Amino acid sequence: MEPTRLSRPSKRSSRAGLRSAVRLLAAASAVAISAANAQFPLAPANELLKPEAAFRISARALDVRTVEVEFSIADGYYMYRDRFSFATDSGTPLAEVQLPRGELKEDEFFGRTETFRRVVQIRVPVSAEQAAKGKITLKVTSQGCADIGVCYLPLEQTVTVRLPPAAQPLSGAKAS
């Protein structure tokens, strides 16, 4: 009995078989991904705002010794009251910052906490030394989340504010 000879498949049929296998694998992957997304929905990256857009900062001088920092908070986002910190550009922490009361929230990440929506205005006192320079640069650290359950890492933003000149005593008036 003579041994049976196996013939090699042609290159053309090998390529066709490989293409079919790749198409089948791609289709199976698409079905698996669709099923996973249905079970564990993920927000597409284009639905989340960048933190700088979700939490827009601005600042202005109210007087020579007070700066008001304002955050405009996008719809569907909120900020944590206890996650704000303020420092000068040299890193000196600023105390006695006047934060308004926030809305109480039972938060899945931080428990019972206060949050802000839409807008928050924060008053920051300026030292006489800083006021004498005519401007102040603040490093503001904050943290917020999107309502869909995504929280951002703490965000540090810098704002520079020109301060008005200190009031000059009226001529003839005595300084006490």
BELCORSUL-V395170 format. One record per residue. N is the residue number from 1. RES is the residue in three letters. PHI is phi in degrees with one decimal (999 if undefined). Layout:
((N:RES:PHI) (N:RES:PHI))
This chain:
((1:MET:999) (2:GLU:-88.8) (3:PRO:-65.5) (4:THR:-79.5) (5:ARG:-96.6) (6:LEU:-92.5) (7:SER:-94.1) (8:ARG:-78.4) (9:PRO:-70.4) (10:SER:-70.2) (11:LYS:-60.5) (12:ARG:-63.4) (13:SER:-71.0) (14:SER:-64.5) (15:ARG:-65.6) (16:ALA:-63.5) (17:GLY:-64.8) (18:LEU:-65.3) (19:ARG:-61.5) (20:SER:-63.6) (21:ALA:-64.1) (22:VAL:-64.4) (23:ARG:-63.1) (24:LEU:-63.3) (25:LEU:-64.1) (26:ALA:-63.2) (27:ALA:-64.4) (28:ALA:-63.6) (29:SER:-64.4) (30:ALA:-61.7) (31:VAL:-64.6) (32:ALA:-64.2) (33:ILE:-66.3) (34:SER:-61.1) (35:ALA:-65.6) (36:ALA:-66.0) (37:ASN:-66.6) (38:ALA:-67.5) (39:GLN:-80.0) (40:PHE:-127.1) (41:PRO:-65.7) (42:LEU:-115.0) (43:ALA:-76.1) (44:PRO:-58.9) (45:ALA:-57.1) (46:ASN:-75.7) (47:GLU:-85.9) (48:LEU:-89.1) (49:LEU:-79.9) (50:LYS:-65.7) (51:PRO:-57.3) (52:GLU:-65.5) (53:ALA:-86.6) (54:ALA:-72.3) (55:PHE:-129.2) (56:ARG:-80.0) (57:ILE:-103.8) (58:SER:-147.9) (59:ALA:-151.5) (60:ARG:-150.6) (61:ALA:-83.2) (62:LEU:-85.4) (63:ASP:-160.2) (64:VAL:-63.8) (65:ARG:-116.5) (66:THR:-141.7) (67:VAL:-115.0) (68:GLU:-107.7) (69:VAL:-100.7) (70:GLU:-122.8) (71:PHE:-112.1) (72:SER:-95.4) (73:ILE:-105.6) (74:ALA:-63.7) (75:ASP:-57.8) (76:GLY:86.6) (77:TYR:-131.4) (78:TYR:-149.5) (79:MET:-122.9) (80:TYR:-87.6) (81:ARG:-61.6) (82:ASP:-83.5) (83:ARG:-105.8) (84:PHE:-91.4) (85:SER:-145.1) (86:PHE:-131.2) (87:ALA:-147.9) (88:THR:-76.3) (89:ASP:-63.1) (90:SER:-83.8) (91:GLY:99.2) (92:THR:-71.6) (93:PRO:-63.5) (94:LEU:-103.2) (95:ALA:-100.8) (96:GLU:60.8) (97:VAL:-70.5) (98:GLN:-97.9) (99:LEU:-94.9) (100:PRO:-70.7) (101:ARG:-69.7) (102:GLY:-106.2) (103:GLU:-84.8) (104:LEU:-69.8) (105:LYS:-142.2) (106:GLU:-89.4) (107:ASP:-98.9) (108:GLU:-66.7) (109:PHE:-96.8) (110:PHE:-119.6) (111:GLY:74.6) (112:ARG:-75.3) (113:THR:-150.3) (114:GLU:-101.5) (115:THR:-132.4) (116:PHE:-121.2) (117:ARG:-127.2) (118:ARG:65.2) (119:VAL:-149.7) (120:VAL:-139.8) (121:GLN:-115.6) (122:ILE:-124.1) (123:ARG:-95.5) (124:VAL:-120.0) (125:PRO:-71.7) (126:VAL:-112.8) (127:SER:-71.0) (128:ALA:-60.3) (129:GLU:-62.3) (130:GLN:-68.4) (131:ALA:-62.9) (132:ALA:-63.4) (133:LYS:-74.4) (134:GLY:85.4) (135:LYS:-158.7) (136:ILE:-140.8) (137:THR:-111.2) (138:LEU:-108.7) (139:LYS:-103.1) (140:VAL:-112.4) (141:THR:-108.4) (142:SER:-147.7) (143:GLN:-147.4) (144:GLY:-148.0) (145:CYS:-139.5) (146:ALA:-98.8) (147:ASP:-60.0) (148:ILE:-75.9) (149:GLY:101.3) (150:VAL:-107.9) (151:CYS:-106.6) (152:TYR:-86.8) (153:LEU:-67.5) (154:PRO:-52.9) (155:LEU:-114.2) (156:GLU:-104.0) (157:GLN:-125.5) (158:THR:-118.4) (159:VAL:-131.7) (160:THR:-115.7) (161:VAL:-126.5) (162:ARG:-80.7) (163:LEU:-99.8) (164:PRO:-69.1) (165:PRO:-64.7) (166:ALA:-62.8) (167:ALA:-62.6) (168:GLN:-85.3) (169:PRO:-62.4) (170:LEU:-64.8) (171:SER:-62.4) (172:GLY:89.4) (173:ALA:-83.8) (174:LYS:-95.8) (175:ALA:-80.2) (176:SER:-108.5))
